[in-house]
Amino acid sequence: MDLGWSIIQSIKSHSEKGTEALASAEGGASGDHVYTFCYTAESEDFGAQDAAKLDTWVFDHVKSFFNSSRSNQTLYSALNEEKVVLFLHLLGIDTNGHAHRPNSREYKENIRKVDEGVKEIASMLENFYGNDGKTAFILTSDHGMTDWGSHGAGHPSETLTPLIAWGAGVNYPQRVASQFFEDNFLKEWKLENLKRLDVNQADIAPLMASLIGVPFPLNSVGTLPLEYLNNSAHFKAESMFTNAVQILEQFKVKMTQKKETTLSFLFTPFKPLSDSEQINLLKKTRLYIQQEKYDEAVSLCKTLINLALEGLSYYHTYDRLFLGLSIAMGFVGWTAYVILVIIKTHTNLTKAAQSHDKESTILLYGFAFVGLIIAFFLLIQTCPWTYYVYCLLPVPVWYAVVKELHVIQDLAAYLLSLPVGQSMGFLLICALGIEILVFSFFYRSTLTIGLLVFAGWPVITQLWVQAKTTALIWILLCMLLGIFPLMPVVGREPNIPLVIATGLLTLLISCSSLSSLCKSKNKYMNNEDLKVQFYQMLSIALSTYVVSSTHDSLQNKQGLPVFNQIISWTTLVSSSVLPLLSPTFLFQRLFSILLSLMSTYLLLSTGYEALFPLVLSGLMFVWINMEQEALQQYGLSLKPKLAVFNFSYATDIMQFRQLHLDDVRRSFFFVFFIVTAFFGTGNIASVNSFDPASVYCFLTVFSPFMMGGLLVLKVVIPFVLVSCAFEAVQVTTQLSSKSLFLIVLVISDIMALHFFFLVKDYGSWLDIGASISHYVLVMSLTIFMMLMNGLAQLLTTKKLELSRKTKHHST
């Protein structure tokens, strides 16, 4: 947890201009009354010997700061002005929690140092101000931490934070006979006899404002916790009244803004807090204060605050239903249009349509008129430009759908010609498949269910009969991959020996492959190709060594060795080049890509996830073979020899075939494997899954952008493996990439519509962040897969030729 400690002296302000002891004014603050001084970003090193030095640095500099004021009259005068606030940010505990986990010796030792530091600083401040009893202290934290050193989810260990206040204006602890809370913190800390006063984090801002004697922050939504104040009942009632008026003003501003942008006959006010009700509550409260009925006044203020907060939420989400329906119409229309394009251009279901220019013109004018009405309606309400996008976008989309009326008629005729059971069964299977994908975003175990269903695919479709060995391996690998979603999220239980074992296993597989190539005397392989594979094996061996060596070094508090850091970054760069030097034959190129990416993935692994790319790649290799068997079963093409299939031979565009119903299943498999690659080892859409230990082979000094980039790379690697495998499926089954992405677009749009209605704006960081992340991820799925497809084509088809020395002969 990041501890924040505010010291409010006489309710005095930190204004120390003109002194050499201060850093420059903070750029984010208005005026010149806020100054900061902090250590460099490089000091936050997860691999340092002792991160507690960050906190001792703060304490030492505060002591030095006050000592220097005795010989600096300007600084001394500034510190003795009214309303001085000192803020101490204690980051060492958070750093040690991430690096060593909260139950570690380092973490507990850091807590002890902070306890001692707080005691020393508090004593020093009291002495500096002559024990005048005008200093208030507030100690709190922005978040907690799990046992595995992360935060951001909704668990109490992450959302419950300490709030300790003492000093001037702060109430004394109150003794109680008994009190009930669901957690056991009071019992653990032996504080059962002292009254626990829980507040929301937003409530700390008005508390500090009250203690310092300044107005409440303009946009604060916190409620003043009166139990923390040691003051008269009249002061508390007046403060609460001011708090209520401050939040009510926000409500009134929001209501006015919404009223000005909505037609009067369409505007629906927040009825529980009408103008008359506001006046009534304010008058009543003021009357109670005048009559010295302070408890009744405070109770009315709390009622008013709660109503105002509800009203704020009401007006904030006022247009949600209207905009939601507009966006849903756009989604449904777009999805329908894509389906019609697939049927029209990639199937044989439609007949040649006759052009009806007159009908098309009338249709165009009709939709243009609807668009003008919507635009005029938005214009007179002075709506923001984003409303025009949301409301007008469905118009051209639905025009495009209605324009393809003949395709809809042909599709309807085809569906009616099929048995009802067959049509309904197909739709039911499609809906069930998409729901499994949606559920997998919330429950990783759903992926295991999907993989078990995939394992039964060869048995259901009779592929088992014609390819028993391949089908058996497929079933085995599906079940093996299905274990990963059942494992804990990556980072909770580090297992470096397992990462090392995975590196050795990869080396063993590589040696076996190299040995078989040498024995077979493959005419398509030359010495240069063998050298490339040898270099990749060497890279795997070095990565395994670096993981082991770095872990040992950090355990011994010796930091990240420079040699290991150089090897790690060199491996990262070379992993994108080495596959391009290997042969472009299907399995040889795919295996080369796996080896290169595995060398980087090992460096980014901390536990069982190191095995994930190996198992996933094994399943991808078998999938390529299974799709060939499926294609032959349906009689769609001859079975090519995959062993000699070369990526670099461009497929003639005339060889692309029309879509078959089984291609929908292929596209679904692809999307499912992409989602499995994403969530197979954890829900990385959540900040809760962030584990800095994953990047310790590259850097240990806290650098959010660099660390974030490396973690994104770790997530992308399984995607690349799936994309390269599907590139092989696509070219070997003569499937057009355009038709593929259109099917994927339909699947992702239906999923996005699900997630759109599941977006939250309340709850924990995890609840809000994950709901938004899910929606954005699915929305960008098609674009992302297009990028992955381009990268897969580059990695599979391109080959870099090393320059060879030409022999010159003299005569």
PETA-V39834 format. One record per residue. N is the residue number from 1. RES is the residue in one letter. SS is DSSP state (H for helix, E for strand, L for the rest). OMEGA is omega in whole degrees, 0 to 359 (* if undefined). Layout:
N | RES | SS | OMEGA
N | RES | SS | OMEGA
//
This chain:
1 | M | L | 175
2 | D | L | 180
3 | L | E | 174
4 | G | E | 183
5 | W | E | 179
6 | S | E | 176
7 | I | E | 182
8 | I | E | 185
9 | Q | E | 178
10 | S | E | 177
11 | I | E | 185
12 | K | E | 185
13 | S | L | 185
14 | H | L | 180
15 | S | L | 191
16 | E | L | 183
17 | K | L | 176
18 | G | L | 181
19 | T | L | 179
20 | E | L | 184
21 | A | L | 185
22 | L | L | 172
23 | A | L | 181
24 | S | L | 180
25 | A | E | 180
26 | E | L | 185
27 | G | L | 184
28 | G | L | 184
29 | A | L | 177
30 | S | L | 181
31 | G | L | 182
32 | D | L | 185
33 | H | L | 179
34 | V | L | 182
35 | Y | E | 181
36 | T | L | 173
37 | F | L | 185
38 | C | L | 178
39 | Y | L | 181
40 | T | L | 180
41 | A | H | 181
42 | E | H | 181
43 | S | H | 180
44 | E | L | 185
45 | D | E | 180
46 | F | L | 180
47 | G | L | 182
48 | A | L | 180
49 | Q | L | 183
50 | D | L | 180
51 | A | L | 178
52 | A | L | 179
53 | K | H | 176
54 | L | H | 181
55 | D | H | 178
56 | T | H | 175
57 | W | H | 180
58 | V | H | 182
59 | F | H | 181
60 | D | H | 182
61 | H | H | 175
62 | V | H | 178
63 | K | H | 180
64 | S | H | 181
65 | F | H | 181
66 | F | H | 178
67 | N | H | 181
68 | S | H | 181
69 | S | H | 181
70 | R | H | 177
71 | S | H | 181
72 | N | L | 187
73 | Q | H | 180
74 | T | H | 180
75 | L | H | 181
76 | Y | H | 179
77 | S | H | 181
78 | A | H | 181
79 | L | H | 180
80 | N | L | 174
81 | E | L | 177
82 | E | L | 171
83 | K | L | 175
84 | V | E | 177
85 | V | E | 175
86 | L | E | 179
87 | F | E | 179
88 | L | E | 179
89 | H | E | 184
90 | L | E | 188
91 | L | L | 185
92 | G | H | 181
93 | I | H | 179
94 | D | H | 181
95 | T | H | 179
96 | N | H | 178
97 | G | H | 178
98 | H | H | 187
99 | A | H | 189
100 | H | H | 183
101 | R | L | 186
102 | P | L | 180
103 | N | L | 184
104 | S | L | 177
105 | R | H | 181
106 | E | H | 182
107 | Y | H | 181
108 | K | H | 178
109 | E | H | 178
110 | N | H | 178
111 | I | H | 180
112 | R | H | 180
113 | K | H | 179
114 | V | H | 177
115 | D | H | 180
116 | E | H | 180
117 | G | H | 179
118 | V | H | 180
119 | K | H | 181
120 | E | H | 182
121 | I | H | 179
122 | A | H | 179
123 | S | H | 180
124 | M | H | 181
125 | L | H | 179
126 | E | H | 179
127 | N | H | 181
128 | F | H | 182
129 | Y | L | 174
130 | G | L | 179
131 | N | L | 183
132 | D | L | 178
133 | G | L | 182
134 | K | L | 180
135 | T | E | 177
136 | A | E | 181
137 | F | E | 175
138 | I | E | 178
139 | L | E | 181
140 | T | E | 181
141 | S | E | 181
142 | D | L | 180
143 | H | L | 174
144 | G | L | 182
145 | M | L | 178
146 | T | L | 179
147 | D | L | 180
148 | W | L | 169
149 | G | L | 178
150 | S | L | 178
151 | H | L | 180
152 | G | L | 180
153 | A | L | 185
154 | G | L | 181
155 | H | L | 180
156 | P | H | 180
157 | S | H | 179
158 | E | H | 185
159 | T | H | 177
160 | L | L | 181
161 | T | L | 181
162 | P | L | 170
163 | L | E | 182
164 | I | E | 181
165 | A | E | 177
166 | W | E | 177
167 | G | E | 186
168 | A | L | 176
169 | G | L | 183
170 | V | E | 182
171 | N | L | 177
172 | Y | L | 177
173 | P | L | 181
174 | Q | L | 180
175 | R | E | 179
176 | V | L | 179
177 | A | L | 180
178 | S | L | 176
179 | Q | L | 186
180 | F | L | 172
181 | F | L | 183
182 | E | L | 180
183 | D | L | 183
184 | N | L | 185
185 | F | H | 181
186 | L | H | 180
187 | K | H | 181
188 | E | H | 183
189 | W | L | 179
190 | K | L | 180
191 | L | L | 184
192 | E | L | 184
193 | N | L | 177
194 | L | E | 184
195 | K | L | 179
196 | R | L | 183
197 | L | L | 181
198 | D | L | 177
199 | V | L | 171
200 | N | L | 180
201 | Q | L | 180
202 | A | L | 182
203 | D | H | 183
204 | I | H | 180
205 | A | H | 177
206 | P | H | 177
207 | L | H | 180
208 | M | H | 179
209 | A | H | 180
210 | S | H | 180
211 | L | H | 183
212 | I | H | 178
213 | G | L | 177
214 | V | L | 179
215 | P | L | 177
216 | F | L | 177
217 | P | L | 189
218 | L | L | 185
219 | N | L | 179
220 | S | L | 176
221 | V | L | 180
222 | G | L | 177
223 | T | L | 182
224 | L | L | 178
225 | P | L | 186
226 | L | H | 183
227 | E | H | 181
228 | Y | H | 186
229 | L | E | 175
230 | N | L | 185
231 | N | L | 183
232 | S | L | 178
233 | A | H | 179
234 | H | H | 178
235 | F | H | 181
236 | K | H | 180
237 | A | H | 179
238 | E | H | 179
239 | S | H | 180
240 | M | H | 178
241 | F | H | 178
242 | T | H | 178
243 | N | H | 181
244 | A | H | 180
245 | V | H | 180
246 | Q | H | 179
247 | I | H | 178
248 | L | H | 179
249 | E | H | 176
250 | Q | H | 178
251 | F | H | 183
252 | K | H | 178
253 | V | H | 180
254 | K | H | 179
255 | M | H | 180
256 | T | H | 179
257 | Q | H | 182
258 | K | H | 180
259 | K | H | 181
260 | E | H | 182
261 | T | L | 178
262 | T | L | 177
263 | L | L | 187
264 | S | L | 182
265 | F | L | 178
266 | L | L | 184
267 | F | L | 177
268 | T | L | 183
269 | P | L | 176
270 | F | L | 190
271 | K | H | 181
272 | P | H | 181
273 | L | H | 178
274 | S | L | 181
275 | D | H | 181
276 | S | H | 179
277 | E | H | 177
278 | Q | H | 181
279 | I | H | 180
280 | N | H | 181
281 | L | H | 180
282 | L | H | 179
283 | K | H | 180
284 | K | H | 181
285 | T | H | 180
286 | R | H | 179
287 | L | H | 179
288 | Y | H | 180
289 | I | H | 179
290 | Q | H | 180
291 | Q | L | 180
292 | E | L | 173
293 | K | L | 191
294 | Y | H | 179
295 | D | H | 178
296 | E | H | 179
297 | A | H | 179
298 | V | H | 179
299 | S | H | 178
300 | L | H | 179
301 | C | H | 178
302 | K | H | 176
303 | T | H | 180
304 | L | H | 179
305 | I | H | 180
306 | N | H | 178
307 | L | H | 180
308 | A | H | 179
309 | L | H | 176
310 | E | H | 178
311 | G | H | 176
312 | L | H | 178
313 | S | H | 180
314 | Y | H | 182
315 | Y | H | 177
316 | H | H | 181
317 | T | L | 187
318 | Y | L | 185
319 | D | L | 186
320 | R | H | 182
321 | L | H | 181
322 | F | H | 180
323 | L | H | 179
324 | G | H | 178
325 | L | H | 179
326 | S | H | 180
327 | I | H | 179
328 | A | H | 177
329 | M | H | 177
330 | G | H | 179
331 | F | H | 183
332 | V | H | 180
333 | G | H | 180
334 | W | H | 180
335 | T | H | 178
336 | A | H | 180
337 | Y | H | 179
338 | V | H | 178
339 | I | H | 180
340 | L | H | 178
341 | V | H | 178
342 | I | H | 182
343 | I | H | 184
344 | K | H | 189
345 | T | H | 186
346 | H | H | 176
347 | T | L | 179
348 | N | L | 186
349 | L | L | 185
350 | T | L | 176
351 | K | L | 178
352 | A | L | 185
353 | A | L | 175
354 | Q | L | 182
355 | S | L | 177
356 | H | L | 185
357 | D | H | 183
358 | K | H | 180
359 | E | H | 179
360 | S | H | 179
361 | T | H | 179
362 | I | H | 180
363 | L | H | 180
364 | L | H | 179
365 | Y | H | 181
366 | G | H | 180
367 | F | H | 177
368 | A | H | 179
369 | F | H | 178
370 | V | H | 179
371 | G | H | 179
372 | L | H | 179
373 | I | H | 180
374 | I | H | 181
375 | A | H | 179
376 | F | H | 179
377 | F | H | 179
378 | L | H | 183
379 | L | H | 182
380 | I | L | 177
381 | Q | L | 182
382 | T | L | 180
383 | C | L | 176
384 | P | L | 185
385 | W | H | 180
386 | T | H | 178
387 | Y | H | 179
388 | Y | H | 180
389 | V | H | 183
390 | Y | H | 188
391 | C | H | 183
392 | L | H | 182
393 | L | H | 179
394 | P | H | 184
395 | V | H | 179
396 | P | H | 180
397 | V | H | 180
398 | W | H | 173
399 | Y | H | 179
400 | A | H | 179
401 | V | H | 183
402 | V | H | 179
403 | K | H | 179
404 | E | L | 183
405 | L | H | 181
406 | H | H | 178
407 | V | H | 178
408 | I | H | 179
409 | Q | H | 179
410 | D | H | 179
411 | L | H | 180
412 | A | H | 179
413 | A | H | 180
414 | Y | H | 180
415 | L | H | 179
416 | L | H | 179
417 | S | H | 180
418 | L | L | 174
419 | P | L | 183
420 | V | H | 181
421 | G | H | 181
422 | Q | H | 180
423 | S | H | 181
424 | M | H | 179
425 | G | H | 179
426 | F | H | 180
427 | L | H | 180
428 | L | H | 179
429 | I | H | 178
430 | C | H | 180
431 | A | H | 180
432 | L | H | 179
433 | G | H | 180
434 | I | H | 178
435 | E | H | 177
436 | I | H | 178
437 | L | H | 180
438 | V | H | 181
439 | F | H | 182
440 | S | H | 177
441 | F | L | 181
442 | F | L | 182
443 | Y | L | 183
444 | R | L | 181
445 | S | H | 176
446 | T | H | 178
447 | L | H | 178
448 | T | H | 178
449 | I | H | 179
450 | G | H | 180
451 | L | H | 175
452 | L | H | 175
453 | V | H | 177
454 | F | H | 180
455 | A | H | 180
456 | G | L | 182
457 | W | H | 180
458 | P | H | 181
459 | V | H | 182
460 | I | H | 185
461 | T | L | 179
462 | Q | L | 175
463 | L | H | 178
464 | W | H | 185
465 | V | H | 187
466 | Q | H | 180
467 | A | L | 185
468 | K | H | 183
469 | T | H | 180
470 | T | H | 181
471 | A | H | 180
472 | L | H | 178
473 | I | H | 177
474 | W | H | 180
475 | I | H | 181
476 | L | H | 182
477 | L | H | 176
478 | C | H | 180
479 | M | H | 179
480 | L | H | 179
481 | L | H | 180
482 | G | L | 178
483 | I | L | 187
484 | F | H | 179
485 | P | H | 179
486 | L | H | 181
487 | M | L | 177
488 | P | L | 178
489 | V | L | 182
490 | V | L | 176
491 | G | L | 183
492 | R | L | 182
493 | E | L | 180
494 | P | L | 181
495 | N | L | 183
496 | I | H | 177
497 | P | H | 178
498 | L | H | 176
499 | V | H | 179
500 | I | H | 179
501 | A | H | 178
502 | T | H | 177
503 | G | H | 179
504 | L | H | 177
505 | L | H | 177
506 | T | H | 177
507 | L | H | 180
508 | L | H | 178
509 | I | H | 179
510 | S | H | 179
511 | C | H | 179
512 | S | H | 179
513 | S | H | 181
514 | L | H | 179
515 | S | H | 181
516 | S | H | 178
517 | L | H | 180
518 | C | H | 182
519 | K | H | 182
520 | S | H | 182
521 | K | L | 182
522 | N | L | 183
523 | K | L | 180
524 | Y | L | 180
525 | M | L | 174
526 | N | L | 184
527 | N | H | 180
528 | E | H | 179
529 | D | H | 178
530 | L | H | 178
531 | K | H | 179
532 | V | H | 180
533 | Q | H | 177
534 | F | H | 178
535 | Y | H | 179
536 | Q | H | 177
537 | M | H | 178
538 | L | H | 179
539 | S | H | 177
540 | I | H | 180
541 | A | H | 179
542 | L | H | 179
543 | S | H | 179
544 | T | H | 179
545 | Y | H | 183
546 | V | H | 178
547 | V | H | 181
548 | S | H | 183
549 | S | H | 180
550 | T | H | 179
551 | H | H | 180
552 | D | H | 181
553 | S | H | 180
554 | L | H | 178
555 | Q | H | 181
556 | N | L | 178
557 | K | L | 181
558 | Q | L | 179
559 | G | L | 180
560 | L | L | 179
561 | P | L | 182
562 | V | H | 179
563 | F | H | 180
564 | N | H | 180
565 | Q | H | 179
566 | I | H | 179
567 | I | H | 182
568 | S | H | 182
569 | W | H | 177
570 | T | H | 178
571 | T | H | 180
572 | L | H | 181
573 | V | H | 184
574 | S | H | 183
575 | S | L | 178
576 | S | L | 184
577 | V | L | 185
578 | L | H | 179
579 | P | H | 182
580 | L | H | 178
581 | L | H | 183
582 | S | L | 178
583 | P | L | 182
584 | T | L | 174
585 | F | E | 195
586 | L | H | 187
587 | F | H | 179
588 | Q | H | 179
589 | R | H | 180
590 | L | H | 179
591 | F | H | 178
592 | S | H | 177
593 | I | H | 179
594 | L | H | 181
595 | L | H | 181
596 | S | H | 181
597 | L | H | 179
598 | M | H | 180
599 | S | H | 177
600 | T | H | 183
601 | Y | H | 177
602 | L | H | 180
603 | L | H | 182
604 | L | L | 184
605 | S | L | 178
606 | T | L | 184
607 | G | L | 188
608 | Y | H | 183
609 | E | H | 178
610 | A | H | 180
611 | L | H | 189
612 | F | H | 180
613 | P | H | 180
614 | L | H | 181
615 | V | H | 180
616 | L | H | 179
617 | S | H | 177
618 | G | H | 179
619 | L | H | 179
620 | M | H | 178
621 | F | H | 180
622 | V | H | 180
623 | W | H | 179
624 | I | H | 178
625 | N | H | 180
626 | M | H | 179
627 | E | H | 175
628 | Q | H | 178
629 | E | H | 180
630 | A | H | 180
631 | L | H | 179
632 | Q | H | 181
633 | Q | H | 180
634 | Y | L | 177
635 | G | L | 184
636 | L | L | 177
637 | S | L | 176
638 | L | L | 182
639 | K | L | 180
640 | P | L | 177
641 | K | L | 185
642 | L | H | 183
643 | A | H | 182
644 | V | H | 180
645 | F | L | 185
646 | N | E | 181
647 | F | L | 189
648 | S | L | 178
649 | Y | L | 183
650 | A | L | 179
651 | T | L | 178
652 | D | L | 184
653 | I | H | 180
654 | M | H | 181
655 | Q | H | 179
656 | F | L | 182
657 | R | L | 176
658 | Q | L | 182
659 | L | L | 174
660 | H | L | 181
661 | L | H | 180
662 | D | H | 178
663 | D | H | 174
664 | V | H | 177
665 | R | H | 178
666 | R | H | 179
667 | S | H | 178
668 | F | H | 177
669 | F | H | 181
670 | F | H | 180
671 | V | H | 181
672 | F | H | 179
673 | F | H | 176
674 | I | H | 179
675 | V | H | 178
676 | T | H | 177
677 | A | H | 183
678 | F | H | 186
679 | F | H | 185
680 | G | L | 182
681 | T | L | 177
682 | G | L | 179
683 | N | L | 184
684 | I | L | 174
685 | A | L | 181
686 | S | L | 176
687 | V | H | 179
688 | N | H | 182
689 | S | H | 181
690 | F | L | 179
691 | D | L | 183
692 | P | H | 180
693 | A | H | 181
694 | S | H | 185
695 | V | H | 185
696 | Y | L | 177
697 | C | L | 182
698 | F | L | 179
699 | L | L | 178
700 | T | L | 177
701 | V | E | 184
702 | F | L | 177
703 | S | L | 189
704 | P | H | 183
705 | F | H | 179
706 | M | H | 179
707 | M | H | 178
708 | G | H | 179
709 | G | H | 179
710 | L | H | 179
711 | L | H | 175
712 | V | H | 177
713 | L | H | 179
714 | K | H | 179
715 | V | H | 185
716 | V | H | 185
717 | I | H | 176
718 | P | H | 177
719 | F | H | 182
720 | V | H | 179
721 | L | H | 179
722 | V | H | 182
723 | S | H | 178
724 | C | H | 178
725 | A | H | 180
726 | F | H | 173
727 | E | H | 177
728 | A | H | 178
729 | V | H | 183
730 | Q | H | 184
731 | V | H | 181
732 | T | H | 177
733 | T | L | 178
734 | Q | L | 182
735 | L | L | 180
736 | S | L | 179
737 | S | H | 179
738 | K | H | 180
739 | S | H | 177
740 | L | H | 184
741 | F | H | 175
742 | L | H | 177
743 | I | H | 178
744 | V | H | 179
745 | L | H | 178
746 | V | H | 181
747 | I | H | 182
748 | S | H | 179
749 | D | H | 178
750 | I | H | 177
751 | M | H | 181
752 | A | H | 178
753 | L | H | 174
754 | H | H | 187
755 | F | H | 178
756 | F | H | 181
757 | F | L | 179
758 | L | L | 179
759 | V | L | 182
760 | K | L | 173
761 | D | L | 178
762 | Y | L | 180
763 | G | L | 181
764 | S | L | 176
765 | W | H | 182
766 | L | H | 182
767 | D | H | 182
768 | I | H | 183
769 | G | H | 182
770 | A | H | 181
771 | S | H | 178
772 | I | H | 181
773 | S | H | 180
774 | H | H | 181
775 | Y | H | 181
776 | V | H | 181
777 | L | H | 182
778 | V | H | 178
779 | M | H | 182
780 | S | L | 185
781 | L | H | 183
782 | T | H | 179
783 | I | H | 180
784 | F | H | 181
785 | M | H | 174
786 | M | H | 177
787 | L | H | 179
788 | M | H | 179
789 | N | H | 177
790 | G | H | 178
791 | L | H | 179
792 | A | H | 178
793 | Q | H | 178
794 | L | H | 183
795 | L | H | 185
796 | T | H | 188
797 | T | H | 185
798 | K | L | 177
799 | K | L | 177
800 | L | L | 179
801 | E | L | 176
802 | L | L | 181
803 | S | L | 179
804 | R | L | 178
805 | K | L | 180
806 | T | L | 181
807 | K | L | 179
808 | H | L | 180
809 | H | L | 179
810 | S | L | 180
811 | T | L | *
//
